[in-house]
Amino acid sequence: MVHVSWTDAVAFCHWLSQRQGEKGPVVRLPTEAEWELAARGEKGRKYPWGSSEPTDELANYGRSVGDTTPVGSYPDGATPQGVLDLAGTVWEWCGDYNGRYPVEDESDPTGPRMGLSRVLRGGSFLVIPRSLRAACRRGDNPELRNDFVGFRVLSSSSGGLGP
């Protein structure tokens, strides 16, 4: 799904959580730390698939296709845990405000408590290879709607960002 603002994505998560009922899973956007852990893994991969540079078999980037592609179109670009499409196709909204990472050493850090922009991760079909790195991040207006911005959800019952 594209042309979805951060505000729209959060509203969808709330709607889906409510639809699941009291005993259902809570659905939300991942934090930036959760997204990055899924992409880098505990060993700190450079890209979701490992250390090899991007190719057209691993991700949709660099205007090679010129548009979004269906989920799962790049199975070779999955993480070792099987998480698909963390690099390329669309930038993905995270729950955090955009800002500096906390100075103190934390596990599972959260972003700033306030801000004007929200975090996007993962690159898109328009970006150069460098923007597909698991460490690449950007911030944008939470009302941005564009054909290169989307989101994924995290469910309390799924245990992570996987399919």
Z-matrix of the N, CA and C atoms (Angstrom, degrees):
N
C 1 1.444
C 2 1.517 1 108.47
N 3 1.296 2 117.03 1 130.35
C 4 1.461 3 122.39 2 178.44
C 5 1.524 4 109.06 3 -123.80
N 6 1.319 5 115.96 4 178.69
C 7 1.470 6 122.54 5 -175.08
C 8 1.525 7 110.33 6 59.38
N 9 1.334 8 116.09 7 39.59
C 10 1.458 9 122.32 8 -179.54
C 11 1.524 10 108.05 9 -119.57
N 12 1.306 11 116.59 10 121.59
C 13 1.456 12 120.71 11 177.52
C 14 1.529 13 109.74 12 -75.59
N 15 1.322 14 116.35 13 168.17
C 16 1.469 15 120.68 14 174.49
C 17 1.523 16 109.04 15 -59.41
N 18 1.328 17 116.22 16 -42.90
C 19 1.461 18 120.97 17 -179.81
C 20 1.529 19 110.69 18 -60.91
N 21 1.336 20 117.10 19 -42.31
C 22 1.465 21 121.21 20 177.03
C 23 1.529 22 111.27 21 -62.63
N 24 1.327 23 116.33 22 -42.89
C 25 1.465 24 121.06 23 -178.73
C 26 1.529 25 111.02 24 -63.10
N 27 1.336 26 116.46 25 -42.54
C 28 1.463 27 120.46 26 178.50
C 29 1.528 28 110.10 27 -65.46
N 30 1.330 29 117.13 28 -40.73
C 31 1.470 30 120.66 29 178.11
C 32 1.533 31 110.38 30 -62.80
N 33 1.320 32 117.68 31 -40.29
C 34 1.463 33 120.72 32 177.24
C 35 1.534 34 110.80 33 -61.74
N 36 1.324 35 116.33 34 -45.62
C 37 1.471 36 120.23 35 179.02
C 38 1.527 37 110.71 36 -58.87
N 39 1.324 38 116.35 37 -43.83
C 40 1.463 39 120.64 38 178.90
C 41 1.529 40 110.40 39 -62.66
N 42 1.322 41 116.90 40 -46.05
C 43 1.469 42 122.12 41 178.66
C 44 1.524 43 110.81 42 -58.61
N 45 1.329 44 116.80 43 -47.19
C 46 1.459 45 120.24 44 -178.15
C 47 1.529 46 111.51 45 -66.85
N 48 1.309 47 117.29 46 -39.29
C 49 1.464 48 120.51 47 176.03
C 50 1.525 49 110.65 48 -60.55
N 51 1.332 50 116.39 49 -45.43
C 52 1.466 51 120.29 50 179.26
C 53 1.517 52 111.46 51 -63.73
N 54 1.311 53 116.38 52 -38.58
C 55 1.475 54 120.87 53 179.60
C 56 1.529 55 111.28 54 -64.22
N 57 1.343 56 116.57 55 -32.50
C 58 1.461 57 121.15 56 179.85
C 59 1.530 58 111.36 57 -69.35
N 60 1.317 59 117.20 58 -22.47
C 61 1.450 60 121.04 59 -179.96
C 62 1.518 61 112.05 60 87.47
N 63 1.331 62 115.50 61 175.08
C 64 1.470 63 121.87 62 -176.65
C 65 1.514 64 113.81 63 -57.91
N 66 1.304 65 117.76 64 -36.00
C 67 1.469 66 121.16 65 -176.65
C 68 1.520 67 112.69 66 -92.53
N 69 1.318 68 116.26 67 -2.17
C 70 1.459 69 120.08 68 -179.99
C 71 1.510 70 111.79 69 -82.30
N 72 1.321 71 116.38 70 172.54
C 73 1.462 72 119.98 71 179.66
C 74 1.525 73 112.09 72 -71.35
N 75 1.318 74 115.46 73 152.43
C 76 1.458 75 121.79 74 171.58
C 77 1.518 76 106.93 75 -84.72
N 78 1.301 77 116.38 76 130.53
C 79 1.458 78 122.10 77 -179.82
C 80 1.522 79 107.50 78 -111.65
N 81 1.344 80 116.54 79 133.42
C 82 1.459 81 121.30 80 -178.18
C 83 1.512 82 109.92 81 -155.15
N 84 1.323 83 115.33 82 170.13
C 85 1.457 84 120.31 83 171.27
C 86 1.524 85 107.73 84 -74.13
N 87 1.328 86 117.62 85 146.33
C 88 1.467 87 118.69 86 175.60
C 89 1.518 88 110.66 87 -70.29
N 90 1.321 89 116.19 88 152.24
C 91 1.458 90 118.87 89 169.63
C 92 1.529 91 107.30 90 -70.66
N 93 1.303 92 115.89 91 165.14
C 94 1.468 93 119.17 92 177.22
C 95 1.521 94 110.84 93 -62.09
N 96 1.321 95 117.34 94 -39.28
C 97 1.469 96 121.03 95 179.21
C 98 1.523 97 111.21 96 -64.28
N 99 1.322 98 117.81 97 -40.34
C 100 1.465 99 120.77 98 178.04
C 101 1.523 100 110.79 99 -65.17
N 102 1.336 101 115.85 100 -42.84
C 103 1.463 102 120.15 101 178.89
C 104 1.535 103 110.04 102 -61.30
N 105 1.334 104 115.83 103 -46.83
C 106 1.466 105 119.06 104 -177.48
C 107 1.523 106 112.13 105 -66.34
N 108 1.311 107 117.91 106 -38.09
C 109 1.462 108 120.11 107 177.34
C 110 1.524 109 110.32 108 -62.60
N 111 1.326 110 117.46 109 -40.69
C 112 1.464 111 119.92 110 177.43
C 113 1.526 112 110.84 111 -62.80
N 114 1.323 113 116.99 112 -40.14
C 115 1.468 114 121.21 113 -177.75
C 116 1.525 115 112.81 114 -76.54
N 117 1.317 116 118.53 115 -40.75
C 118 1.459 117 122.18 116 -175.83
C 119 1.517 118 113.66 117 -91.49
N 120 1.337 119 116.27 118 -28.34
C 121 1.452 120 119.77 119 -174.69
C 122 1.519 121 110.47 120 71.55
N 123 1.293 122 116.13 121 176.27
C 124 1.469 123 120.28 122 -178.87
C 125 1.521 124 112.58 123 -71.51
N 126 1.330 125 117.47 124 -18.42
C 127 1.468 126 120.78 125 179.48
C 128 1.520 127 112.49 126 -90.93
N 129 1.338 128 117.79 127 -1.12
C 130 1.461 129 121.00 128 175.05
C 131 1.514 130 114.55 129 72.88
N 132 1.334 131 117.46 130 46.60
C 133 1.464 132 120.41 131 179.03
C 134 1.534 133 111.11 132 -55.86
N 135 1.321 134 116.05 133 148.32
C 136 1.461 135 121.17 134 177.02
C 137 1.531 136 110.47 135 -71.94
N 138 1.319 137 116.39 136 -41.04
C 139 1.462 138 124.04 137 177.57
C 140 1.523 139 107.71 138 -124.69
N 141 1.303 140 119.61 139 161.92
C 142 1.463 141 119.60 140 179.58
C 143 1.533 142 113.59 141 -54.88
N 144 1.312 143 118.71 142 -33.52
C 145 1.463 144 122.52 143 -177.88
C 146 1.521 145 113.34 144 -87.21
N 147 1.322 146 118.24 145 -14.38
C 148 1.461 147 120.89 146 -179.34
C 149 1.514 148 111.20 147 143.50
N 150 1.330 149 116.46 148 -143.85
C 151 1.462 150 120.25 149 -175.36
C 152 1.521 151 114.22 150 -103.96
N 153 1.317 152 118.59 151 -9.91
C 154 1.467 153 120.07 152 -178.84
C 155 1.522 154 110.84 153 -70.37
N 156 1.323 155 115.10 154 144.88
C 157 1.459 156 121.11 155 -178.84
C 158 1.531 157 111.05 156 -63.32
N 159 1.339 158 117.45 157 153.52
C 160 1.470 159 121.13 158 -179.33
C 161 1.522 160 112.77 159 -60.65
N 162 1.308 161 114.87 160 145.51
C 163 1.467 162 123.29 161 172.25
C 164 1.526 163 107.45 162 -135.80
N 165 1.320 164 116.22 163 170.39
C 166 1.461 165 120.78 164 179.01
C 167 1.529 166 112.39 165 -67.45
N 168 1.319 167 118.20 166 -13.71
C 169 1.468 168 121.11 167 176.41
C 170 1.527 169 112.15 168 -87.15
N 171 1.329 170 117.14 169 -15.10
C 172 1.464 171 121.31 170 -175.88
C 173 1.526 172 114.08 171 -100.29
N 174 1.337 173 117.38 172 -29.28
C 175 1.463 174 119.78 173 -175.26
C 176 1.524 175 111.12 174 -162.12
N 177 1.315 176 115.13 175 160.25
C 178 1.459 177 123.62 176 175.35
C 179 1.526 178 107.62 177 -96.44
N 180 1.326 179 117.23 178 108.01
C 181 1.464 180 122.13 179 -176.53
C 182 1.519 181 109.45 180 -155.37
N 183 1.316 182 116.38 181 171.81
C 184 1.464 183 121.87 182 172.34
C 185 1.511 184 114.98 183 63.06
N 186 1.309 185 118.19 184 24.45
C 187 1.461 186 123.25 185 179.48
C 188 1.524 187 113.33 186 61.95
N 189 1.344 188 116.63 187 19.38
C 190 1.467 189 118.85 188 -178.29
C 191 1.521 190 111.78 189 -65.09
N 192 1.324 191 117.52 190 -35.61
C 193 1.462 192 121.84 191 176.16
C 194 1.524 193 109.45 192 -99.52
N 195 1.325 194 117.08 193 -33.80
C 196 1.451 195 121.91 194 177.35
C 197 1.516 196 115.02 195 87.35
N 198 1.336 197 116.80 196 5.67
C 199 1.458 198 120.69 197 179.75
C 200 1.523 199 108.59 198 -163.89
N 201 1.307 200 116.25 199 178.31
C 202 1.460 201 119.86 200 175.58
C 203 1.520 202 110.03 201 -69.40
N 204 1.308 203 116.31 202 161.10
C 205 1.461 204 122.15 203 176.63
C 206 1.526 205 108.61 204 -127.81
N 207 1.328 206 117.60 205 157.17
C 208 1.478 207 120.07 206 -179.78
C 209 1.529 208 112.25 207 -61.60
N 210 1.316 209 115.75 208 147.75
C 211 1.463 210 121.76 209 175.99
C 212 1.525 211 108.24 210 -54.60
N 213 1.322 212 115.50 211 135.50
C 214 1.460 213 121.21 212 178.44
C 215 1.513 214 114.83 213 88.79
N 216 1.322 215 118.17 214 4.77
C 217 1.471 216 121.17 215 179.77
C 218 1.521 217 112.92 216 -69.85
N 219 1.337 218 117.57 217 -15.98
C 220 1.464 219 122.19 218 -177.04
C 221 1.525 220 110.10 219 -126.92
N 222 1.326 221 118.29 220 66.34
C 223 1.471 222 119.78 221 -177.42
C 224 1.524 223 113.12 222 -62.05
N 225 1.339 224 118.56 223 -27.91
C 226 1.467 225 120.82 224 178.49
C 227 1.532 226 111.67 225 -69.45
N 228 1.333 227 117.49 226 -16.56
C 229 1.451 228 121.62 227 178.99
C 230 1.522 229 113.70 228 -92.80
N 231 1.329 230 116.96 229 5.79
C 232 1.468 231 120.50 230 179.59
C 233 1.521 232 110.89 231 -70.00
N 234 1.316 233 115.82 232 157.92
C 235 1.464 234 120.51 233 173.73
C 236 1.527 235 108.65 234 -71.84
N 237 1.318 236 118.30 235 163.71
C 238 1.466 237 119.80 236 175.46
C 239 1.534 238 112.85 237 -56.93
N 240 1.341 239 116.84 238 -23.06
C 241 1.463 240 121.27 239 178.34
C 242 1.527 241 112.04 240 -86.40
N 243 1.334 242 117.33 241 -2.43
C 244 1.455 243 121.28 242 177.31
C 245 1.514 244 116.11 243 92.31
N 246 1.332 245 118.26 244 10.37
C 247 1.465 246 120.29 245 178.33
C 248 1.526 247 107.95 246 -76.91
N 249 1.324 248 115.54 247 125.79
C 250 1.462 249 122.26 248 -174.94
C 251 1.527 250 112.40 249 -97.02
N 252 1.317 251 115.12 250 151.34
C 253 1.463 252 123.21 251 166.43
C 254 1.527 253 115.34 252 59.99
N 255 1.310 254 117.47 253 36.88
C 256 1.462 255 119.99 254 174.39
C 257 1.520 256 111.82 255 -81.24
N 258 1.307 257 118.06 256 -9.81
C 259 1.463 258 121.99 257 178.28
C 260 1.521 259 108.66 258 -128.92
N 261 1.308 260 115.85 259 128.84
C 262 1.451 261 120.92 260 177.60
C 263 1.519 262 113.38 261 85.80
N 264 1.291 263 115.98 262 -174.38
C 265 1.464 264 127.78 263 -176.04
C 266 1.525 265 111.35 264 64.29
N 267 1.350 266 120.17 265 -72.93
C 268 1.468 267 120.74 266 177.03
C 269 1.520 268 110.55 267 -138.46
N 270 1.332 269 116.19 268 148.11
C 271 1.453 270 121.72 269 167.05
C 272 1.517 271 106.33 270 -66.19
N 273 1.335 272 117.98 271 141.57
C 274 1.456 273 121.89 272 -176.90
C 275 1.528 274 110.96 273 -114.69
N 276 1.335 275 115.46 274 130.52
C 277 1.455 276 120.78 275 176.65
C 278 1.515 277 110.60 276 -66.39
N 279 1.316 278 115.99 277 140.09
C 280 1.469 279 122.94 278 169.94
C 281 1.523 280 107.37 279 -114.01
N 282 1.308 281 116.59 280 165.11
C 283 1.453 282 120.79 281 -176.90
C 284 1.511 283 115.09 282 -72.08
N 285 1.314 284 118.30 283 -20.84
C 286 1.463 285 122.72 284 -171.85
C 287 1.522 286 114.03 285 -79.97
N 288 1.345 287 114.12 286 152.77
C 289 1.458 288 119.45 287 164.54
C 290 1.517 289 107.35 288 -69.91
N 291 1.329 290 115.98 289 151.69
C 292 1.453 291 120.74 290 176.90
C 293 1.520 292 109.39 291 -81.99
N 294 1.309 293 116.25 292 136.41
C 295 1.456 294 121.32 293 177.23
C 296 1.510 295 109.15 294 174.79
N 297 1.326 296 115.10 295 -173.19
C 298 1.463 297 120.15 296 179.76
C 299 1.519 298 110.40 297 -66.85
N 300 1.320 299 114.29 298 145.52
C 301 1.457 300 118.99 299 172.09
C 302 1.527 301 108.52 300 -65.11
N 303 1.321 302 117.46 301 152.47
C 304 1.474 303 119.49 302 176.68
C 305 1.528 304 110.81 303 -59.28
N 306 1.333 305 115.86 304 143.49
C 307 1.461 306 121.20 305 -179.30
C 308 1.528 307 110.34 306 -70.66
N 309 1.321 308 116.73 307 -40.77
C 310 1.465 309 120.09 308 -178.17
C 311 1.529 310 110.53 309 -69.33
N 312 1.307 311 115.70 310 151.19
C 313 1.458 312 122.33 311 178.80
C 314 1.522 313 108.35 312 -75.84
N 315 1.314 314 116.80 313 115.13
C 316 1.457 315 121.51 314 -179.21
C 317 1.516 316 109.76 315 -128.36
N 318 1.319 317 115.04 316 155.97
C 319 1.450 318 118.57 317 166.07
C 320 1.520 319 105.92 318 -101.95
N 321 1.301 320 117.31 319 136.97
C 322 1.454 321 124.54 320 -178.32
C 323 1.529 322 111.55 321 56.90
N 324 1.355 323 117.67 322 56.09
C 325 1.467 324 119.93 323 -178.59
C 326 1.528 325 111.58 324 -68.89
N 327 1.301 326 115.96 325 156.10
C 328 1.455 327 121.23 326 172.90
C 329 1.513 328 107.71 327 -110.11
N 330 1.309 329 115.82 328 158.73
C 331 1.452 330 120.36 329 179.73
C 332 1.517 331 111.55 330 -75.89
N 333 1.333 332 116.36 331 -172.50
C 334 1.459 333 120.91 332 178.88
C 335 1.530 334 111.36 333 -57.66
N 336 1.316 335 115.79 334 154.22
C 337 1.477 336 120.59 335 -179.71
C 338 1.529 337 112.29 336 -75.63
N 339 1.325 338 117.10 337 -19.97
C 340 1.459 339 121.43 338 -179.15
C 341 1.516 340 108.79 339 -143.92
N 342 1.307 341 115.94 340 163.73
C 343 1.452 342 120.71 341 176.52
C 344 1.506 343 111.26 342 168.50
N 345 1.310 344 115.04 343 178.40
C 346 1.460 345 121.11 344 179.59
C 347 1.516 346 112.75 345 -103.09
N 348 1.332 347 117.10 346 -23.21
C 349 1.463 348 119.97 347 -177.12
C 350 1.529 349 110.33 348 -122.45
N 351 1.311 350 115.25 349 159.72
C 352 1.458 351 122.71 350 178.97
C 353 1.528 352 109.55 351 -114.23
N 354 1.321 353 115.65 352 156.31
C 355 1.461 354 122.07 353 -174.44
C 356 1.526 355 111.34 354 -78.80
N 357 1.325 356 114.23 355 138.44
C 358 1.469 357 123.48 356 171.02
C 359 1.517 358 107.34 357 -122.04
N 360 1.325 359 116.40 358 139.45
C 361 1.472 360 121.46 359 179.53
C 362 1.525 361 110.09 360 -133.08
N 363 1.329 362 116.50 361 156.79
C 364 1.454 363 122.71 362 168.04
C 365 1.506 364 118.83 363 103.05
N 366 1.316 365 119.02 364 -14.31
C 367 1.453 366 119.19 365 -178.33
C 368 1.517 367 111.58 366 77.73
N 369 1.322 368 116.14 367 -175.83
C 370 1.460 369 120.68 368 -179.41
C 371 1.519 370 109.76 369 -150.31
N 372 1.314 371 115.38 370 -177.22
C 373 1.465 372 120.44 371 179.42
C 374 1.522 373 111.98 372 -68.54
N 375 1.326 374 117.98 373 -9.41
C 376 1.460 375 122.21 374 -178.59
C 377 1.526 376 114.37 375 -95.99
N 378 1.324 377 118.34 376 -15.81
C 379 1.465 378 120.81 377 -166.24
C 380 1.523 379 114.34 378 -84.07
N 381 1.334 380 113.76 379 163.31
C 382 1.455 381 121.39 380 173.55
C 383 1.541 382 108.44 381 -79.33
N 384 1.339 383 118.53 382 160.94
C 385 1.468 384 120.71 383 -176.76
C 386 1.522 385 114.86 384 -53.04
N 387 1.308 386 117.96 385 -37.30
C 388 1.475 387 121.97 386 -178.76
C 389 1.534 388 111.79 387 -56.77
N 390 1.320 389 117.73 388 -32.14
C 391 1.464 390 122.06 389 -178.53
C 392 1.522 391 113.15 390 -75.42
N 393 1.319 392 117.93 391 -6.10
C 394 1.474 393 121.12 392 177.22
C 395 1.519 394 112.25 393 -88.31
N 396 1.342 395 117.45 394 -7.80
C 397 1.461 396 119.82 395 178.99
C 398 1.524 397 110.42 396 -57.48
N 399 1.310 398 116.63 397 144.19
C 400 1.463 399 121.77 398 -179.39
C 401 1.525 400 111.49 399 -61.34
N 402 1.322 401 118.06 400 -24.44
C 403 1.461 402 121.80 401 -179.42
C 404 1.525 403 112.96 402 -85.90
N 405 1.316 404 118.50 403 -9.83
C 406 1.464 405 121.33 404 -176.18
C 407 1.527 406 110.29 405 -71.72
N 408 1.314 407 114.31 406 136.55
C 409 1.460 408 120.17 407 -178.95
C 410 1.505 409 109.51 408 -146.39
N 411 1.318 410 115.61 409 157.83
C 412 1.452 411 120.95 410 173.54
C 413 1.517 412 108.57 411 -151.30
N 414 1.293 413 116.07 412 162.65
C 415 1.451 414 121.41 413 176.40
C 416 1.511 415 109.61 414 -120.61
N 417 1.328 416 115.40 415 151.50
C 418 1.455 417 118.76 416 178.22
C 419 1.523 418 109.75 417 -153.72
N 420 1.310 419 114.82 418 168.35
C 421 1.451 420 123.00 419 178.35
C 422 1.532 421 109.25 420 -58.25
N 423 1.340 422 119.00 421 128.64
C 424 1.460 423 120.44 422 -178.51
C 425 1.524 424 113.78 423 -64.70
N 426 1.324 425 117.93 424 -9.25
C 427 1.468 426 120.63 425 176.96
C 428 1.529 427 112.18 426 -97.38
N 429 1.344 428 117.30 427 1.95
C 430 1.461 429 121.33 428 179.26
C 431 1.526 430 110.34 429 -59.81
N 432 1.308 431 115.79 430 130.38
C 433 1.465 432 122.70 431 172.20
C 434 1.527 433 106.06 432 -128.13
N 435 1.330 434 116.34 433 123.47
C 436 1.450 435 119.64 434 -176.73
C 437 1.515 436 109.52 435 -153.70
N 438 1.329 437 116.40 436 166.56
C 439 1.466 438 119.89 437 -178.93
C 440 1.529 439 112.64 438 -79.82
N 441 1.320 440 118.03 439 -0.51
C 442 1.457 441 120.39 440 177.99
C 443 1.529 442 111.92 441 -118.60
N 444 1.337 443 117.07 442 18.05
C 445 1.460 444 122.19 443 178.65
C 446 1.524 445 109.34 444 -127.67
N 447 1.338 446 115.95 445 133.39
C 448 1.455 447 122.05 446 178.14
C 449 1.519 448 109.76 447 -149.28
N 450 1.315 449 117.28 448 -154.59
C 451 1.458 450 120.63 449 179.91
C 452 1.512 451 110.49 450 -160.89
N 453 1.325 452 115.18 451 163.56
C 454 1.455 453 123.21 452 169.32
C 455 1.511 454 106.19 453 -130.02
N 456 1.313 455 116.36 454 159.56
C 457 1.463 456 119.28 455 -178.16
C 458 1.516 457 110.48 456 -114.26
N 459 1.307 458 113.39 457 157.21
C 460 1.456 459 122.05 458 173.87
C 461 1.524 460 106.08 459 -115.11
N 462 1.323 461 115.87 460 133.67
C 463 1.447 462 120.89 461 179.66
C 464 1.527 463 108.88 462 -114.49
N 465 1.317 464 116.42 463 137.90
C 466 1.466 465 120.06 464 -178.56
C 467 1.513 466 112.11 465 -60.74
N 468 1.326 467 117.47 466 -22.20
C 469 1.469 468 119.64 467 179.72
C 470 1.519 469 112.90 468 -92.26
N 471 1.355 470 117.77 469 -11.42
C 472 1.469 471 119.33 470 -176.43
C 473 1.508 472 112.98 471 -86.32
N 474 1.337 473 117.65 472 -19.90
C 475 1.450 474 121.08 473 179.66
C 476 1.509 475 113.62 474 72.75
N 477 1.307 476 119.45 475 16.43
C 478 1.458 477 119.11 476 177.28
C 479 1.512 478 112.33 477 158.98
N 480 1.345 479 115.22 478 -163.08
C 481 1.456 480 121.72 479 -174.68
C 482 1.511 481 113.11 480 -93.40
N 483 1.292 482 117.98 481 11.04
C 484 1.459 483 120.51 482 -176.73
C 485 1.509 484 113.33 483 -69.74
N 486 1.336 485 115.53 484 177.69
C 487 1.464 486 120.50 485 -177.50
C 488 1.516 487 111.95 486 -66.10
